[in-house]
């Protein structure tokens, strides 16, 4: 009983910490403002913005419901504990179950506090690039693409295909998608890096074991309010006919756009829209996101240089290993989290990896201060 009371006291302290970060009063005000915006007669004039507002409102409402639910449960359990005699083991067992349920809900709420970065609430551009290894690497890139699509579907997020280059035999050489949903970037930012696969290759007639690599890049979608200067004279803009595997991936048009940012050498392209104007607009959006990410990387590199550490930013940083043979194990090389449930992960169940990374990152930043 004393242990249970101590646990309850710990949960109350953790809950106060969460409230201090999430600020429920501010969320209540935001919910009112969102409702006012949605009641405006011209709300649906801009459907893209309207959908984003609806998604944000859903997130705010669900967060407030969880805060209020935990607050009520903590109050009820405390009051019940105060009037329950020590010898009433049946009631204390019921209180124990309720405390465990509160802790599960609180852990979910604590996760939201790790998503407090400037860009965490934004949509996310996600790019997957096959590494060296020909068809085997391209197939691995396609497998990763499915993982993130399935994950997004589970979260209720929308996946918009921006650009894709299929391989001639199987899989994809590269793909870029825009994942739309509250905190998509915050959740996915830890997926950036190199993902390694070890398996018996289905493309090897001798059934030998192969190691393949694919690089994942994640960038926030930048709002128009954020000023990323792009000079027209710094751009090389080309149009071309979209090509690839046909209907499975792309709509063939004569209006695909490729933009090269001359000072940095960054190249982006979009071939999914039917008009050159739309493809150009989306390509410029993607370029803006890449330039923003580049600035973040420069700041991080400078910070680590001052700290006397070797930077791990960039495509060469391996973050996760996927072993299908001779045993089954997926392991994050940063946090140490691992699982043998390969099938579930490859079907998009990566929340445990994401949540463990966010907690690990928050703890690391806390210790570095």
N, C-alpha and C positions, 0 to 999 in steps of 0.2 A: 504493500500500500504506500509506504514511504517513497519507494522507487517510482511508483506511478505518479505521485504528487510532484516529485522532482521533474519527471518527464513533462508533466503538464505545465510546470513553471517555465521550463526551457522552451516549450512550444509558444507560450505567450510572449516571451522575449523575442523569439524569431519572427513572430507575427508582427510585432511592433516595428522591427527592423524593416520588414517587407512594406508595411504601410508608409513608413518614412520615405521609402524610395518611390513607391507607386503613387503616393499622394491621392487617396480616394476622393477627397473633396474636389481636387482639381479635375479628376476623371468625371465626377458628377456634373461639373460645370461644362466640361467638354461634351458630354452626352446631351445636355440641353441645347448647346449650340449646334450640334450635329442634327438634332431633331428639328430645330428651326430652319436650318439650311435645307433639309429634306422636304419640309413643308412648303418651300418656295415654289410658285407656279412654273418657274423656268428651270427647275432642278434637273430635268431630264434633257435639257438642251445639249449639254455636253455629257454623253453617255459614259465615256471613259472616266471622267472625273466623278460622275454619279456612282459608278460601281466601286470606285476607290473609297468614296465616303461611306457607302453602305458596308463595305468590308471593315473599315475603321470603326464604325458604330458597333458592329457585331463584336469586335475585339474588346472595345471599351465596356460594353454591356456585360459580356461574359466575365471580364476581369472583376467588375464591381460585384457581380453575383457571387463569385468565388470569395471575395473579401468579406461580404456580408454573411455568407454561409459559414465561413470559418469563425468569424466573430461571434455569431450566435451559438455555434457548437461549443466553442471555448467557454462561453458564459454558462451554458446549460450544464456542461460537465463539471465546471467549478462549483456551481450551486448544488449539484447532485452529490458531489464528493463531500461537501461540507455537512450534509445532513445524513450521510450514510455511515452506520456503525462499522467498526473494524471487522466484526464477526460476520457481516453480511457479504460473504464471498461471492454470492451469485450477482449481486449488484456491482461489486468491484470488478468482476469479470466482464460485465457489460460495459462499464466505464473504460476498461482496458481496450476493448474492441473499438469504442468510439474514439479514444485517443489515437489509436493506430490509423483510423480513417482520417482524422484531422491531420496527422502527419503526412499522409499521402497527398491530401489536397494542398497542404502548405508547400510541399516540395514542388508541386506543379506551379504554384504561385511564385515561389522563389526563382524559378527558371525565368520568369518574365523580368525579374530585376537584373538578370544578366544581359538583357537586351536594351541597354540604356545608351548605347553609342549614338553618335549624331546621325548616322545613316541606317541604323538597325531596322527602323520601321519601314524602310523603302522596299520596293520591288527589287528583284535581283536578276541581273544578266548572268547566265551561266554558260561557260564555253568549255567544251571537252575536245582535246586534241590528242589524236593517236600518236604514240611514240614510235621509235624505230622498231621494225619487226614485221613490216608488210601487213598481209591480210590478218595475221594473228592479232596484231596490235589494233587494227581497225575494228575487228570483231569485239575486242575488249572495250574499246571506246563506245561502241554501240550498246554493249551490255550495261555500261555505266549510265549511258543516256536513259535506258529503260529504268534503272534504279531511281534516278532523280524524277523522271516522269511519274512513276508509281508513287513516290514519296509525296510529290506535289498533289496528286489526286487524292491521297489519303488526308491531306491537310485542307482540301477544298480549294486549292489554289488553281489558277489558270496558267497554262503553259502555252506561250506564243512562240512559234518557230520563227527565228530571224534569218538564219543562214545555215546551210548544211552542204557538206561535200561528201557524197557517198564514195566508197571504195569500188573499184571495178569488179572485185570478186565477192566480197562480203563485208558487212559493217560500214563504218564511216571513218573518213579521215579527220573530219572536224564537224562540230555543230555548235551553234549559239542559239540559246532560247532566252526569252524573258519570262521569268516566273513571277506572276502577279498575285500578291496577297499580303496581308499585314505581317510585317517582320520577316518577310522572305529572305532579305539580305542578312538580317541578324542571325537567323537560324543557319543559313548556308555558308556564311563567311569562313567558317572553320573547315570547309570541304576543299578549300584551295590548296593545291599542291599535287604531288605525283602519287598516283595510285598504282600499285604493282599487283599483277596477277600471276600465280603459278598454277599450271594445270596441264593435263594431257591434251595436246592440241588436237581438235577435230579436223584440222587441215593437214596433219602429218600422217602420211600413210604408214609410218613405222610406229605410230602411237608413242612418240617421245614426249617428255615433259618440257614445256616451254615457259619462259618468263616474259611477260609483256608489261608495257608501261603506257599509261595515259595521264595527261596533265589536265587538271581541272582549274579553271579560273572563275572567280566570282566577283562581280562588281555591282554596286548599287545603281539603280536607275536615278539619274540626277534630275531634280526639279528645275523648272525654268528660272526659279528664284535664285538658284545657286549659280554664281558667275564663273564659268570656265571659259576663258577667252580663247577663241579659235579664229585666227585671221584667215580670210579667204585666200590670200596669196600663199598660205602654208599648206593648201590642200590640192591634191591631184585627184580629180574626179573622173572616173571612167564608167561607161555603161557597157553591158554585155548581155548576151543571151544566157539565161539560166540553164544549167545542164545538170545531169545526174541520173538518178534511178527512175525518174518519171514520177507518176502519181503517188508512189509510196512516200516520197519526201518533198518534192518541189513541184510547183506549177511552172511549166516552161513559159517564159515570156521574153520579150526583147527589151525589157526595162530594168533588168538587174543593175545595181549600182555598187561600185567599189570605190572607196575613198582612202587615200593614203595621206597621213599627216607627215609632211616632209621633215620637219625638225626632229621628230621622234622615230620615224620609220614605222609607226603603228598603222596597220591596214585593217579596215573593216569592210564588210559587204552585207548587202541585204538583197534577197531575190524572191521574197515570198509575196510581195504585194503586186497588184496588177498595173500600177502606174509608177512611172519613174520618180515622180514627185514623192509618193509615199515611201518608196524604197530609199530615196535620198534622205528623207526626214528621219527614218528609223536608223539608217546608217550613221547619221550625224549624232543621234541620241546615244548610240553605242560608242562612238568615238569619244563623246563627252565623258561617258562613264569610264572608259579606259584611261583617259588623261587624268581624271580624278584619282583613279586607283594608282596610277603611276606616281602622283604627288604624295599619296599616302605611303607608298613604298619607299620613296626617297626620305621622308621624314623618319620612318622606322629604321632605315639603314643608318641615318645620321645618329639617331638615338642609341643604337647598338654600338656604333663606333665610339661614342662618348663613354659608353659603359664598358668598353674593352671587350665586347663579345663579337663573335663571328655571326654575321647575319645569315638567316636561313630563308630569306624571302626569295621568291622566284620559282621558276619552273623546275629547278633541280632539287627541290625539297620533297623528299618522299614522306608522306604522312600515314599511309595505310597499306597493309599487306593483306592480300586475299589469296589464301592457299586452298586449292581444291584437291590437290594430290601431292604427296602420298597420304595426307590427312586433311581434315576440313577445319579451317580456322581463319577468322578475319580479325586482325589486330590493328589498333591505332597505335602508331609508334611514338606519339607524343604523350598520350594519357595512360597508355598501357591497357586500356579497356579492350577486351576480346570476347568473341563468341564463336561457338561451333555451329550455330544455326545459320549456315550459309544460304540456304534456300530462302529464308525469311528476309535476310538482308538484301539479296539480289531481287527480291520482290518489293523493295522500297522501304522496308522496316529499318530505317537508320536513325530513328529518334534517340536511341540509347547512345549511339556514337556522338550525335550532335549535342545532346544534353551533357554528357560527360565532358566533352570538349569545352563547352561554355562554362561549366563549373571550374574545370581545371584552369582555364584562361583567367577567370575572375580571381581565383585564389593566387595565381602566379602574379597578376598585376597588383594584388593587395600586398603580397610579400615583397614586391620590388619597390614599393613606396617607402 
